[in-house]
Amino acid sequence: MYGVDLKVLEANGYRQLATATTANDAVPGVGAPTLFCLAAVPFVSRNWNGMPVMCRLLKWRNVIRDASVATHVGLPWFQMGYLPGRFLVQWSKGKTLNVLLFPGPEEAGGSQEMVAGFRQAIKGSAINIVDIAWGDNDIEVQRNLLQEMLERHPDANVVARVGDSGGGGDGRRAKF
């Protein structure tokens, strides 16, 4: 329709740096600028392997002063945890919720801030964090972690997945 071909490649998780680094090689001879969107990867340089980094999604509090970054998308990490926590407080209407919290990799930039925001939002409410499930955002890793956490905590009645999309799809305890 517009005469533009687009190929989207996904690295599937923070620990898949080699896949992300070689993603541009999968489309040889394109001769066009590369739009590279990266989640909070603190070790990415200004011009990554000669590819212009035009966008970093949800980079550390979205305060990047770097000439190679053309735009920012997202909101501060603290808010990424606070807003879902506040939603659950309002949604629960004072009823007890036992939450399994999935913030992503423990060592990833922003994960700790998300947890702090979530904790702040639920402070003084009837919402309990029964466990924090740290793990890479790869879909398979998250799915396995979710199954493990649901088996370990049969009292959990809410799964809060904060941050990058991960392995949802297991709604065995989706009742309220």
GUMIBA-837465 format. One record per residue (C-alpha): residue in three letters; x, y, z. Coordinates in Angstrom, 3 decimals. Each point is the difference from the previous one (the first is absolute). Last residue first. Layout:
ALA X Y Z
...
! end
This chain:
PHE -11.658 -12.765 42.172
LYS 0.778 -2.868 -2.338
ALA 2.973 -0.067 -2.379
ARG 1.711 -2.888 1.751
ARG 0.508 -2.345 -2.950
GLY 0.607 2.903 -2.383
ASP 3.202 -1.249 -1.559
GLY 0.386 2.061 -3.171
GLY 2.573 2.487 1.111
GLY 3.630 -0.645 -0.862
GLY 1.500 3.422 -0.182
SER -0.758 3.478 -1.148
ASP 2.482 2.560 1.220
GLY -0.723 1.676 3.321
VAL -2.298 -1.134 2.805
ARG -1.744 -3.375 -0.014
ALA -2.292 -0.089 3.000
VAL -1.453 -3.464 0.581
VAL -3.030 0.052 2.276
ASN -1.650 -2.737 2.096
ALA 3.043 -1.463 1.716
ASP -0.946 -2.548 2.695
PRO 1.345 -2.898 -2.101
HIS 3.498 1.471 0.394
ARG 2.671 -2.526 -1.026
GLU -2.040 -1.442 -2.872
LEU -0.926 3.459 -1.276
MET 3.634 1.111 0.341
GLU 1.349 -2.948 -2.015
GLN -2.568 0.468 -2.767
LEU 0.782 3.718 -0.183
LEU 3.744 -0.637 -0.101
ASN -0.453 -2.438 -2.871
ARG -2.109 2.520 -1.926
GLN 2.474 2.802 0.765
VAL 2.995 -1.979 -1.251
GLU -1.904 -1.056 -3.134
ILE -1.087 3.562 -0.762
ASP 3.456 1.509 0.504
ASN -0.298 2.807 2.534
ASP 2.853 -1.364 2.128
GLY -0.904 -0.905 3.552
TRP -0.876 1.270 3.471
ALA -3.198 -1.393 1.503
ILE -0.868 2.114 3.021
ASP -2.097 -1.925 2.493
VAL -3.115 0.274 2.174
ILE -0.369 3.744 -0.596
ASN -2.986 0.858 2.174
ILE -2.794 2.428 -0.876
ALA -2.317 0.978 2.847
SER 1.197 3.610 -0.238
GLY 2.375 2.026 2.195
LYS 2.748 0.093 -2.629
ILE -1.333 -1.274 -3.333
ALA 1.265 2.942 -2.080
GLN 3.359 0.228 1.771
ARG 0.656 -3.715 -0.485
PHE -0.767 0.252 -3.735
GLY 2.297 3.008 -0.372
ALA 2.836 -1.743 1.857
VAL -0.482 -3.106 -2.179
MET 0.214 2.118 -3.140
GLU 3.113 1.751 1.333
GLN 1.694 -3.367 0.577
SER -0.787 -1.058 -3.572
GLY 1.246 3.257 -1.529
GLY 3.337 -1.061 -1.416
ALA 0.129 -3.754 -0.172
GLU 1.688 -1.896 2.844
GLU -3.176 -1.512 1.443
PRO -1.237 -1.057 -3.432
GLY -3.720 0.588 -0.534
PRO -2.468 1.573 2.464
PHE -2.279 -3.035 0.505
LEU -1.975 0.509 3.230
LEU -2.126 -2.851 1.342
VAL -2.778 1.764 1.848
ASN -2.251 -1.140 2.814
LEU -3.014 2.312 -0.032
THR -2.057 0.787 3.066
LYS -3.190 1.956 -0.598
GLY 0.087 3.752 0.634
LYS -1.674 1.033 -3.259
SER 2.288 -2.356 -1.968
TRP -0.138 2.151 -3.152
GLN 1.236 3.151 1.750
VAL 2.977 -1.722 1.629
LEU 0.670 -1.980 -3.189
PHE 0.071 3.189 -2.096
ARG 2.393 1.642 2.473
GLY 2.359 -2.954 -0.335
PRO -0.239 0.104 -3.799
LEU 0.851 3.739 0.098
TYR 2.834 -0.255 2.534
GLY 2.052 -2.634 -1.785
MET 0.306 1.719 -3.373
GLN 0.026 3.307 1.902
PHE 3.284 -0.940 1.702
TRP 1.429 -0.928 -3.408
PRO -0.630 3.460 -1.422
LEU -2.247 0.141 -3.068
GLY 0.085 -1.252 -3.559
VAL 1.388 1.010 -3.333
HIS 3.030 2.155 -0.664
THR 1.180 1.548 -3.253
ALA 2.978 0.655 -2.242
VAL 2.719 -1.701 2.019
SER 3.363 0.322 -1.773
ALA 0.654 3.472 1.448
ASP -0.123 -1.325 3.562
ARG -1.559 1.660 3.001
ILE -2.075 -2.872 1.282
VAL -2.543 0.646 2.733
ASN -2.706 -2.581 -0.583
ARG 0.105 -1.142 3.617
TRP 2.600 -2.539 -1.114
LYS -1.105 -0.825 -3.514
LEU -3.660 -0.801 -0.551
LEU 0.419 -0.794 -3.657
ARG 3.238 1.127 -1.542
CYS -0.453 1.633 -3.355
MET 2.224 1.061 -2.860
VAL 3.046 -2.121 0.712
PRO 1.927 0.407 -3.225
MET 1.611 -3.260 -1.086
GLY 3.803 -0.011 -0.104
ASN 0.195 -2.869 2.454
TRP -2.081 2.000 2.482
ASN 0.530 3.699 -0.435
ARG -0.364 1.532 3.421
SER 0.859 -3.145 1.965
VAL -2.287 -2.646 1.458
PHE 1.147 -1.231 3.401
PRO -2.977 1.286 2.021
VAL -2.607 -1.997 -1.917
ALA -3.279 1.553 1.008
ALA -2.192 -1.146 -2.880
LEU 1.362 0.563 -3.468
CYS -1.604 1.298 -3.149
PHE 2.337 0.031 -2.999
LEU -1.255 1.817 -3.049
THR 2.633 -0.775 -2.584
PRO 0.705 2.521 -2.718
ALA -0.472 -1.305 -3.525
GLY 2.354 -1.746 -2.406
VAL -1.963 -3.245 0.087
GLY 2.979 -1.966 -1.251
PRO -0.171 -2.720 2.610
VAL -3.099 -0.514 2.180
ALA 1.043 -2.743 2.420
ASP 3.222 1.915 0.718
ASN -2.048 2.644 1.853
ALA -0.944 -2.521 2.659
THR 3.638 -0.837 0.739
THR 0.258 2.067 3.171
ALA -3.491 -0.963 1.144
THR 0.743 -3.706 -0.245
ALA 3.356 0.419 1.751
LEU -1.647 2.054 2.769
GLN -2.475 -2.776 0.850
ARG 0.399 0.335 3.766
TYR -2.513 2.819 0.192
GLY -2.752 -2.001 -1.605
ASN -1.548 -1.125 -3.242
ALA 2.317 1.566 -2.642
GLU -2.855 0.996 -2.294
LEU 0.190 0.786 -3.703
VAL -2.485 2.162 -1.847
LYS 0.149 0.139 -3.797
LEU -1.587 2.945 -1.701
ASP -0.465 0.561 -3.705
VAL -1.165 3.435 -1.065
GLY -1.790 0.755 -3.255
TYR -2.900 1.700 1.770
MET -2.728 -2.501 -0.949
! end
